[in-house]
Amino acid sequence: MHGAVRAARWRAAMVGLVSAVAAAACSEGGAQVGVPSATVGTEPPTTTTTHPYAVPPVIDATYVNRVLEGLDKAYGDIVRLVLNSRGLVPQASAQLRSLFGTDRELQLELDRFQEDMRSGFRGYRNPPGNQRTFVDHIVAASSECIFARVLRDYSAVSQVLAVETEWVALSRLDISRDPTGFNTTGWAYTYHGFPPPGFPDPPNQCHV
Amino acid sequence: MTTLLRRVTLLLALAGSLAPIATAALDLAPSAQCFRLADGRMRCVINGIVHIDGIPIETLSGESLAASEPSGPRHVPYERIVTQPDGSQCVTTGWRAVTDESVPDALYQIPDREIGNIFAQYEPCPEEPGTAISPRTIAIRHWETIALPAPKPHIAPGWGITGKLAYLETNGTTTHTHTSPTPLGELRIEATGVYHVDWGDGEKSGPHRREGAPWPNGTITHDYIWAGTYDVVVTQQWTATWRIGPHSGVLHELRTTGRIDDFEVRQIQAVIVAR
């Protein structure tokens, strides 16, 4: 029953989300792209390369979703590395450190993988895909910190999990945690997960 | 004194984590954080206590909850990868509650994995600065010098027959206890071994937790399909726990090996003889 409610909520949210993302995309397109017209003049064309994770003046759901997608892909690579090597190899630990911005969050992930290892990686798809995370509500956003409620779809990773409502807090990546440049998003998790049943929603992690 | 404080802290933390959920109006959320494991179990950290599906298992720092719940479940040590202040990872001993009777007295990263020694990939965590040599270090040094029993495999009567089960006798022991005096008190290492058999024909079996015995009671058997000669290799994978006074932990895996080279497997054919 609980799963059904969540599934319904997920579907409803996804419909809204897709619409919102589409609207945002249209809005951005309208603001940035003009109607093609005849080109006149002899100035050489200029090109501007925009880093996909460059922090925009206004952080919106589209941007946060882009960052989360990048983090999901990177995390998926680590999951596959761990499963292929059947262990938490040092390379995976180092890559996790680049995605999780505090040692506490990193330890939670190290413990998660060790728990998985002890269970023989029970529940994983073979091969696992990437988890997919979408913003449900941005609680706080600045160029230094983002805190959002998200919908995280585990169906490509897990045989039993589907969509969970979770919260993520992101802070700018301390590059000393990522000497190999594994995390290209420029952001790292400083909080991820959800409160235990019956507990209140986590407080705004950008103000903690 | 420090230990007492830790225990009091653990008791308070455990009490807090087990308080009725309805009292959660207190702003406990920053220290209450959950996520799902791939198999659906929910892992939560509530006030520093790790819960799996609502059951307190261990502390986030890896300390045992045994002190706070002496009549509770068994607590066993395990190898735990942790992050050091400089960001590197190392292996220390964690403790967790287990209710499953079949769980051995030490948990390993990947139970029964043929090559599962995480010490090959991560260094043991260093001693705390300013402390003398630790009980753990003493235990590790002894462990690496102990002469562990090695299997002496035999398959009676010295050759096999295709289509008939070959009964492997391991002629070893699956437990080994080592004690020795140390400057910090008596060291006691209790080791448990499981057998893995490479039958030489491409087939492997194990882990076998019991000694291999001859026909008819033996449980380590193999059915050779083709006649030939095979090298049978029996590897015993040892895991262990150590204890010196109040200190204890888990030790990395060691292996001993025995083999039967050129084990002959014959084929017997029935023939009709005219009289």
Boltz contact constraints between the chains, C-beta under 6 A:
constraints:
  - contact:
      token1: [A, 88]
      token2: [B, 81]
      max_distance: 6.0
  - contact:
      token1: [A, 90]
      token2: [B, 121]
      max_distance: 6.0
  - contact:
      token1: [A, 93]
      token2: [B, 89]
      max_distance: 6.0
  - contact:
      token1: [A, 97]
      token2: [B, 87]
      max_distance: 6.0
  - contact:
      token1: [A, 103]
      token2: [B, 83]
      max_distance: 6.0
  - contact:
      token1: [A, 106]
      token2: [B, 83]
      max_distance: 6.0
  - contact:
      token1: [A, 107]
      token2: [B, 83]
      max_distance: 6.0
  - contact:
      token1: [A, 110]
      token2: [B, 81]
      max_distance: 6.0
  - contact:
      token1: [A, 115]
      token2: [B, 37]
      max_distance: 6.0
  - contact:
      token1: [A, 117]
      token2: [B, 109]
      max_distance: 6.0
  - contact:
      token1: [A, 117]
      token2: [B, 110]
      max_distance: 6.0
  - contact:
      token1: [A, 122]
      token2: [B, 39]
      max_distance: 6.0
  - contact:
      token1: [A, 123]
      token2: [B, 38]
      max_distance: 6.0
  - contact:
      token1: [A, 123]
      token2: [B, 39]
      max_distance: 6.0
  - contact:
      token1: [A, 124]
      token2: [B, 38]
      max_distance: 6.0
  - contact:
      token1: [A, 158]
      token2: [B, 38]
      max_distance: 6.0
  - contact:
      token1: [A, 160]
      token2: [B, 40]
      max_distance: 6.0
  - contact:
      token1: [A, 161]
      token2: [B, 36]
      max_distance: 6.0
  - contact:
      token1: [A, 193]
      token2: [B, 33]
      max_distance: 6.0
  - contact:
      token1: [A, 193]
      token2: [B, 34]
      max_distance: 6.0
  - contact:
      token1: [A, 193]
      token2: [B, 35]
      max_distance: 6.0
  - contact:
      token1: [A, 194]
      token2: [B, 34]
      max_distance: 6.0
  - contact:
      token1: [A, 195]
      token2: [B, 29]
      max_distance: 6.0
  - contact:
      token1: [A, 195]
      token2: [B, 32]
      max_distance: 6.0
  - contact:
      token1: [A, 196]
      token2: [B, 32]
      max_distance: 6.0
  - contact:
      token1: [A, 196]
      token2: [B, 34]
      max_distance: 6.0
  - contact:
      token1: [A, 196]
      token2: [B, 44]
      max_distance: 6.0
  - contact:
      token1: [A, 198]
      token2: [B, 21]
      max_distance: 6.0
  - contact:
      token1: [A, 198]
      token2: [B, 24]
      max_distance: 6.0
  - contact:
      token1: [A, 199]
      token2: [B, 24]
      max_distance: 6.0
  - contact:
      token1: [A, 199]
      token2: [B, 29]
      max_distance: 6.0
  - contact:
      token1: [A, 199]
      token2: [B, 32]
      max_distance: 6.0
  - contact:
      token1: [A, 200]
      token2: [B, 29]
      max_distance: 6.0
  - contact:
      token1: [A, 202]
      token2: [B, 29]
      max_distance: 6.0
  - contact:
      token1: [A, 203]
      token2: [B, 29]
      max_distance: 6.0
